[in-house]
Amino acid sequence: MFKFILKDFFLHKKYILSLGILYPLYVGWFGSRLDSPRVYALLAAFMYMIVALFPYTREDKLKAVGLSLSLPATRREIILGRFLTSWTLMTGLWILGTAVALLMSGGKLGAAHLLGLGSILTILAYMTAFLAVFTPLAIRFGMVGLMIFLVAMQVLGIVAMLLRARTQTLKALIGSVGRGVATAQEALGPAGAVAAVLIVFLIVNYASFELSVFLFKRKDY
Amino acid sequence: MDTALEIQGLRKEYKGFILKDISFRLDQGTIMGLVGPNGAGKTTIIKLILNMIRRSAGTIEVFGLDNIAHEKAVKARIGFVHETPAMVEDAPLKNIKTALAPFYRSWDERLFRRLSAEFGLPLDKKFKALSHGMKMKFQLALALSHDADLLVLDEPTSGLDPVFRRELLERLSGVIQDERKSVLFSTHITSDLESTADSITFINRGELVFSLPKDEVRETWAVVKGGRELGHGSLRGLFKGFRETPYGVEALTSDVPAVRRAIRGGLVVDKASIEDIMIFMDSGASHV
């Protein structure tokens, strides 16, 4: 499987290296100005997800997916390779970004915030969610579809904000999810809760992987 | 003789185009020309062999293995050269090679270096900076360096200068000196096949016209020249296409004895070249 990571690295070397330096620097600098670990995690996960999906979206743009398909690998292995590359990139960038944020003078988020278990789980949750949603979307609709989805989500966000002023349903929904998680956390204990969260991440990744394979197998190139 | 590639009842449906029930067989140690006009379905067949598109029906076996059920093993034995290659265009050649080589157990780095030198490939250059001929050479070097047993080439000579075209064709002939190796070679440049191919598979408008050894094509297909009566009545069924000339009518047939029985005297029968077949088939509807 390492050969898939190697393939993506060598085919997109220049871009991965340049974005791999630029994004952690930006996230680290910007993150050091934030005082909310949750917002930092959201920003970082989103930025790193963009880089992680980059090999695929570039191949889609350059119509080079056929290159992977001509190699001795099944479509399932190709998608598994995509997930491995994505997680390798996201993890690497996260480590770099965190180091930059910690080294920035005058940062509002210290090591306790950035390296705490809660922060790590939060950023893992965002990365998992982004990757789980965006990978199948990128496979099915390509880069253009991804852009349309992002714009649609922004519009949806604006609509949600407008609706929030009129109804408390959304707020109540988010609140009830939060209370449910807190109750489960109490019931499981600290270690059990962490294990449960990690299992949920694995399940979400696996479901997204299977969906991606399903979509990839049905696409003509 | 063992079979390198066997296709049975292959079908692919697109909006506005259907590849209909294609069947043919490529023996090991031979070169097959997959011929047909532009849009006939040649690239569709090649993409189906590589499982780049899904088939609607039929089977494809490469060295006796189904190309989907044994996708990995099958692709390990195929070398692929495409007219419009699916490459990450802005990557340098050396990076593309480094990215792809680990996928092949039989990758021969020394052979790749030798071929790169022979072809004059600038390994530091980006793929998009290469000429069309150089792009073909690079793909061929990749295909040959992993010791592929089946070379699948989609319009490899299209847009090449005559010197490299000849070089490429000679190299293909050299490849099959090893009798385990075979070449499937799609083209609409029929002259490429005259000297190189052992057999011809002719596709037209998504349908298989014939798949025969080259010598048998020469013996079977003929251009009949005669008067306008060639296009009339019951004779029409004997011909695959017609062409009006200032001197009469020319028609393509695969059944010369039947034509001779139907028309006594006044006929000139010439062996049909592959180009003749393509031209007549393409204008098959232009009956007199």
Interface residues (C-beta under 8 A of the other chain):
Chain A: K3 L6 K7 D8 F9 F10 L11 H12 K13 K14 R58 E59 L62 K63 A64 V65 G66 L67 L69 S70 L71 P72 A73 T74 R75 E77 K217 R218 D220 Y221
Chain B: K47 L50 N51 M52 I53 R54 E71 K72 A73 V74 K75 A76 I78 F80 H82 P85 A86 M87 V88 E89 D90 A91 N95 I96 T98 A99 L100 P102 F103 Y104
